[in-house]
Amino acid sequence: MSVVEKIALGLTLLFLVVVCLRLFAAPLKLALKVAFNSALGFGAVWLLNLTTSVTGLSLGLNWFNALLIGILGLPGFGLLLLVQWVLT
C-alpha cells in the first residue's frame, strides 16, 4: 500500500467517524440527559427514604422509579407517590 492510499484510507475513515458522530449526536445527547436526570431521580428517592421517619413517605429505591422520575421529573415523583398511596 502506497503512502497516497494510506492517506486516502485515513481521510475516508476520518470522514466516516465525523459523519457517525454528527448522525448520532442528538440521540447520544438525549440518552446522556435521561441518564443524568435518572441519577438525580435516584438521589431524590434516596433523600425521600432518609426522611421517612419525619414525613411518613417512602418509595422503593430502584432503577424503574429513578428512570420514571428522570423522564417525567417532578410530575413523575408525584405519580409514584400517588400510585403508592392508591395501592396501599
Secondary structure, 3 states (H helix, E strand, C coil): CCHHHHHHHHHHHHHHHHHHHHHCHHHHHHHHHHHHHHHHHHHHHHHHHHCHHHHCCCCCCCHHHHHHHHHHCHHHHHHHHHHHHHHC
